Amino acid sequence: IASSSPGQPYGIVPGQGSPVSGGMSGVSHRSLFKSSFIQAQRQHQQSMPVFDQTETEIWRSETFLQVLAEFWLNQNSFSGGGDKLHTFSSGLQEHFMPTMNHVKMVRLLIKYLHQFANSTTSVVTSSYQQVVQSPLDQFKRSVIPHILQKKLYTFLRHAFERWPLDSCFRMVLETWLSYIQPWRYTDYRSRTAGRVQHSESDISKEVDSKWGYFVEDNLLFYTVLTSEFIPRIYRMDLTSPYSAYMVYRVSRILSLPNLPNLILQAEQKLFGGPGTQGDLGGSYLSNQSMLGAVVTPSQMVELEGQNFHYVSFFSDKMKYNMMKVIAQLTDALESARMKQSRELSVPK
């Protein structure tokens, strides 16, 4: 609740109520609650151990994030079949479409949560390593998979299927790309100090293998959402700079050094197949006939439903779709060159 006078802290009104600690006589907190309730809460907090106070603060933070996720991300959900989307009022056959500002806020939330999750003090490098984690570190490690992941996947899946074919889709695309690049949000202070240098060096920076755990836990964000983006490319006018730039952004991120290796390793670990490949070189499409999905992992069932059939990111079908995109880009480039030639040949 805001202060009633400028220059005063929020929630403080001078000259009213009983004094509070800190030597500020005649100062009390404005609140919706009665003063007796506030005093009882304060006495309870003073008597609580530090550990219990930390858990209380974590619970409040978790509740706040759950509220944000519910309001911002949970307007649409999957049906039981796993391949259709519906709203809670499914009888109306309507779908909620977020505004641009809505999507911007979701992207901002993703960035903050990545930064928060990557600020853990204890680093686990092996499943056999015994590390005593604080409650706060445990919360940091669980906030994305337990609160954000499923609702965000549904949010993006719905946007990829139903967003209009206009340049505004760029914000949805950047929201997706922000989520699948957690390594960009590891050291905020150094990135802020050298923002220009980082933005240039990130183009060719190799993705560290330690992010393999994140890629595995979020495999559908890399594979299925890419497959959902490709049909949009078919309907785009790639002679438009806005459309061409969106294709460039996705291709640049998915071709980051070592990221295709991490995606392949995640598929092999989840579905079985040959041992981990060290370096795939220039061919990411030749070894995928050995990937046999016998049982769909539970995390994919949770996101897509029981009837979901996973198609490998490096399958022949994906290769065919990529070749169609390349052909479309080639045609668009040729059309742009012809248009430019005609414009230059017209006498002024």
Contacts in CASP RR format, 6 or more apart in sequence:
PFRMAT RR
TARGET T0000
AUTHOR 0000-0000-0000
METHOD contacts of the structure
MODEL  1
IASSSPGQPYGIVPGQGSPVSGGMSGVSHRSLFKSSFIQAQRQHQQSMPV
FDQTETEIWRSETFLQVLAEFWLNQNSFSGGGDKLHTFSSGLQEHFMPTM
NHVKMVRLLIKYLHQFANSTTSVVTSSYQQVVQSPLDQFKRSVIPHILQK
KLYTFLRHAFERWPLDSCFRMVLETWLSYIQPWRYTDYRSRTAGRVQHSE
SDISKEVDSKWGYFVEDNLLFYTVLTSEFIPRIYRMDLTSPYSAYMVYRV
SRILSLPNLPNLILQAEQKLFGGPGTQGDLGGSYLSNQSMLGAVVTPSQM
VELEGQNFHYVSFFSDKMKYNMMKVIAQLTDALESARMKQSRELSVPK
1 10 0 8 1.000
1 11 0 8 1.000
1 30 0 8 1.000
1 31 0 8 1.000
1 32 0 8 1.000
2 10 0 8 1.000
2 11 0 8 1.000
3 9 0 8 1.000
3 10 0 8 1.000
3 11 0 8 1.000
3 12 0 8 1.000
3 13 0 8 1.000
3 30 0 8 1.000
4 13 0 8 1.000
4 30 0 8 1.000
5 13 0 8 1.000
5 14 0 8 1.000
8 14 0 8 1.000
11 29 0 8 1.000
11 30 0 8 1.000
11 31 0 8 1.000
12 27 0 8 1.000
12 28 0 8 1.000
12 29 0 8 1.000
12 30 0 8 1.000
13 27 0 8 1.000
13 28 0 8 1.000
13 30 0 8 1.000
14 26 0 8 1.000
14 27 0 8 1.000
15 26 0 8 1.000
15 27 0 8 1.000
15 28 0 8 1.000
16 26 0 8 1.000
16 27 0 8 1.000
16 28 0 8 1.000
17 26 0 8 1.000
17 27 0 8 1.000
17 28 0 8 1.000
17 35 0 8 1.000
18 26 0 8 1.000
18 28 0 8 1.000
18 35 0 8 1.000
19 25 0 8 1.000
19 26 0 8 1.000
19 27 0 8 1.000
19 28 0 8 1.000
20 27 0 8 1.000
20 28 0 8 1.000
20 29 0 8 1.000
28 35 0 8 1.000
29 38 0 8 1.000
31 38 0 8 1.000
45 53 0 8 1.000
48 56 0 8 1.000
51 135 0 8 1.000
54 134 0 8 1.000
54 135 0 8 1.000
54 136 0 8 1.000
55 135 0 8 1.000
58 135 0 8 1.000
58 136 0 8 1.000
58 139 0 8 1.000
61 139 0 8 1.000
62 139 0 8 1.000
62 143 0 8 1.000
62 147 0 8 1.000
65 113 0 8 1.000
65 143 0 8 1.000
65 147 0 8 1.000
65 148 0 8 1.000
66 147 0 8 1.000
68 109 0 8 1.000
69 147 0 8 1.000
69 148 0 8 1.000
69 151 0 8 1.000
69 152 0 8 1.000
70 151 0 8 1.000
72 102 0 8 1.000
72 105 0 8 1.000
72 106 0 8 1.000
72 109 0 8 1.000
72 155 0 8 1.000
73 106 0 8 1.000
73 148 0 8 1.000
73 151 0 8 1.000
73 152 0 8 1.000
73 154 0 8 1.000
73 155 0 8 1.000
74 151 0 8 1.000
74 154 0 8 1.000
74 155 0 8 1.000
75 87 0 8 1.000
75 88 0 8 1.000
75 96 0 8 1.000
75 98 0 8 1.000
75 155 0 8 1.000
76 85 0 8 1.000
76 86 0 8 1.000
76 87 0 8 1.000
76 95 0 8 1.000
76 96 0 8 1.000
76 154 0 8 1.000
76 155 0 8 1.000
76 158 0 8 1.000
77 85 0 8 1.000
77 86 0 8 1.000
77 87 0 8 1.000
77 88 0 8 1.000
77 154 0 8 1.000
78 84 0 8 1.000
78 85 0 8 1.000
78 86 0 8 1.000
78 154 0 8 1.000
78 157 0 8 1.000
78 303 0 8 1.000
78 304 0 8 1.000
78 305 0 8 1.000
79 85 0 8 1.000
79 86 0 8 1.000
79 90 0 8 1.000
80 305 0 8 1.000
80 306 0 8 1.000
80 307 0 8 1.000
81 305 0 8 1.000
81 306 0 8 1.000
81 307 0 8 1.000
82 304 0 8 1.000
82 305 0 8 1.000
82 306 0 8 1.000
82 307 0 8 1.000
82 308 0 8 1.000
83 304 0 8 1.000
83 307 0 8 1.000
83 308 0 8 1.000
85 95 0 8 1.000
85 154 0 8 1.000
85 157 0 8 1.000
85 158 0 8 1.000
85 161 0 8 1.000
85 162 0 8 1.000
86 95 0 8 1.000
87 94 0 8 1.000
87 95 0 8 1.000
87 96 0 8 1.000
95 158 0 8 1.000
95 162 0 8 1.000
97 162 0 8 1.000
97 163 0 8 1.000
98 106 0 8 1.000
98 155 0 8 1.000
98 159 0 8 1.000
100 168 0 8 1.000
100 171 0 8 1.000
103 159 0 8 1.000
103 171 0 8 1.000
103 172 0 8 1.000
103 175 0 8 1.000
104 171 0 8 1.000
106 152 0 8 1.000
106 155 0 8 1.000
106 175 0 8 1.000
107 171 0 8 1.000
107 174 0 8 1.000
107 175 0 8 1.000
107 178 0 8 1.000
109 148 0 8 1.000
110 148 0 8 1.000
110 152 0 8 1.000
110 175 0 8 1.000
110 178 0 8 1.000
110 179 0 8 1.000
111 178 0 8 1.000
111 185 0 8 1.000
113 143 0 8 1.000
113 144 0 8 1.000
113 148 0 8 1.000
114 144 0 8 1.000
114 178 0 8 1.000
114 179 0 8 1.000
114 182 0 8 1.000
114 184 0 8 1.000
114 185 0 8 1.000
115 185 0 8 1.000
115 186 0 8 1.000
115 188 0 8 1.000
116 140 0 8 1.000
116 143 0 8 1.000
117 140 0 8 1.000
117 141 0 8 1.000
117 143 0 8 1.000
117 144 0 8 1.000
117 182 0 8 1.000
118 182 0 8 1.000
118 185 0 8 1.000
118 186 0 8 1.000
119 140 0 8 1.000
120 133 0 8 1.000
120 137 0 8 1.000
120 140 0 8 1.000
120 141 0 8 1.000
121 134 0 8 1.000
121 137 0 8 1.000
122 131 0 8 1.000
122 132 0 8 1.000
122 133 0 8 1.000
122 134 0 8 1.000
122 137 0 8 1.000
123 131 0 8 1.000
124 131 0 8 1.000
125 210 0 8 1.000
133 141 0 8 1.000
145 217 0 8 1.000
149 217 0 8 1.000
149 218 0 8 1.000
149 303 0 8 1.000
150 302 0 8 1.000
150 303 0 8 1.000
152 179 0 8 1.000
153 220 0 8 1.000
153 221 0 8 1.000
153 303 0 8 1.000
154 303 0 8 1.000
156 172 0 8 1.000
156 175 0 8 1.000
156 176 0 8 1.000
156 179 0 8 1.000
156 221 0 8 1.000
156 225 0 8 1.000
157 224 0 8 1.000
157 225 0 8 1.000
157 228 0 8 1.000
159 169 0 8 1.000
159 172 0 8 1.000
160 172 0 8 1.000
160 225 0 8 1.000
160 228 0 8 1.000
160 229 0 8 1.000
160 232 0 8 1.000
161 228 0 8 1.000
163 169 0 8 1.000
163 172 0 8 1.000
165 232 0 8 1.000
165 235 0 8 1.000
165 236 0 8 1.000
167 240 0 8 1.000
167 242 0 8 1.000
167 243 0 8 1.000
169 232 0 8 1.000
169 246 0 8 1.000
170 242 0 8 1.000
170 245 0 8 1.000
170 246 0 8 1.000
173 229 0 8 1.000
173 246 0 8 1.000
173 249 0 8 1.000
173 250 0 8 1.000
174 249 0 8 1.000
176 221 0 8 1.000
176 225 0 8 1.000
177 249 0 8 1.000
177 250 0 8 1.000
177 253 0 8 1.000
178 184 0 8 1.000
179 218 0 8 1.000
179 221 0 8 1.000
180 218 0 8 1.000
180 221 0 8 1.000
180 222 0 8 1.000
180 253 0 8 1.000
181 253 0 8 1.000
182 211 0 8 1.000
182 214 0 8 1.000
183 207 0 8 1.000
183 208 0 8 1.000
183 211 0 8 1.000
184 191 0 8 1.000
184 202 0 8 1.000
191 198 0 8 1.000
203 252 0 8 1.000
204 256 0 8 1.000
204 257 0 8 1.000
205 256 0 8 1.000
205 257 0 8 1.000
206 256 0 8 1.000
206 257 0 8 1.000
206 258 0 8 1.000
207 256 0 8 1.000
207 257 0 8 1.000
207 258 0 8 1.000
207 259 0 8 1.000
207 262 0 8 1.000
208 258 0 8 1.000
209 258 0 8 1.000
209 262 0 8 1.000
211 262 0 8 1.000
212 262 0 8 1.000
212 265 0 8 1.000
212 266 0 8 1.000
215 222 0 8 1.000
215 259 0 8 1.000
215 262 0 8 1.000
215 263 0 8 1.000
215 265 0 8 1.000
215 266 0 8 1.000
216 265 0 8 1.000
216 266 0 8 1.000
216 269 0 8 1.000
216 270 0 8 1.000
217 299 0 8 1.000
219 263 0 8 1.000
219 266 0 8 1.000
219 267 0 8 1.000
219 270 0 8 1.000
219 300 0 8 1.000
220 300 0 8 1.000
220 303 0 8 1.000
220 304 0 8 1.000
222 254 0 8 1.000
222 263 0 8 1.000
222 313 0 8 1.000
223 263 0 8 1.000
223 267 0 8 1.000
223 310 0 8 1.000
223 311 0 8 1.000
223 312 0 8 1.000
223 313 0 8 1.000
224 304 0 8 1.000
224 310 0 8 1.000
226 250 0 8 1.000
226 254 0 8 1.000
226 313 0 8 1.000
227 311 0 8 1.000
227 318 0 8 1.000
227 321 0 8 1.000
229 250 0 8 1.000
230 321 0 8 1.000
230 322 0 8 1.000
230 325 0 8 1.000
233 247 0 8 1.000
233 325 0 8 1.000
233 328 0 8 1.000
234 324 0 8 1.000
234 325 0 8 1.000
234 328 0 8 1.000
236 243 0 8 1.000
236 246 0 8 1.000
236 247 0 8 1.000
237 243 0 8 1.000
237 332 0 8 1.000
238 244 0 8 1.000
238 247 0 8 1.000
238 328 0 8 1.000
238 329 0 8 1.000
238 331 0 8 1.000
238 332 0 8 1.000
239 332 0 8 1.000
239 335 0 8 1.000
239 336 0 8 1.000
239 339 0 8 1.000
244 329 0 8 1.000
244 332 0 8 1.000
247 325 0 8 1.000
247 329 0 8 1.000
253 259 0 8 1.000
254 260 0 8 1.000
260 280 0 8 1.000
260 284 0 8 1.000
261 277 0 8 1.000
261 278 0 8 1.000
261 279 0 8 1.000
261 280 0 8 1.000
263 313 0 8 1.000
264 277 0 8 1.000
264 280 0 8 1.000
264 284 0 8 1.000
264 287 0 8 1.000
264 313 0 8 1.000
264 314 0 8 1.000
265 276 0 8 1.000
265 277 0 8 1.000
267 288 0 8 1.000
267 291 0 8 1.000
267 312 0 8 1.000
267 313 0 8 1.000
267 314 0 8 1.000
268 274 0 8 1.000
268 275 0 8 1.000
268 276 0 8 1.000
268 291 0 8 1.000
270 297 0 8 1.000
270 300 0 8 1.000
271 291 0 8 1.000
271 292 0 8 1.000
271 293 0 8 1.000
271 294 0 8 1.000
271 297 0 8 1.000
271 310 0 8 1.000
271 312 0 8 1.000
272 291 0 8 1.000
272 292 0 8 1.000
273 290 0 8 1.000
273 291 0 8 1.000
273 292 0 8 1.000
274 287 0 8 1.000
274 290 0 8 1.000
277 287 0 8 1.000
280 287 0 8 1.000
284 314 0 8 1.000
285 314 0 8 1.000
285 315 0 8 1.000
285 316 0 8 1.000
285 318 0 8 1.000
285 319 0 8 1.000
287 314 0 8 1.000
288 312 0 8 1.000
288 314 0 8 1.000
288 315 0 8 1.000
288 316 0 8 1.000
291 312 0 8 1.000
291 315 0 8 1.000
293 309 0 8 1.000
293 310 0 8 1.000
296 308 0 8 1.000
296 309 0 8 1.000
296 310 0 8 1.000
300 308 0 8 1.000
300 310 0 8 1.000
301 308 0 8 1.000
311 317 0 8 1.000
311 318 0 8 1.000
312 318 0 8 1.000
END
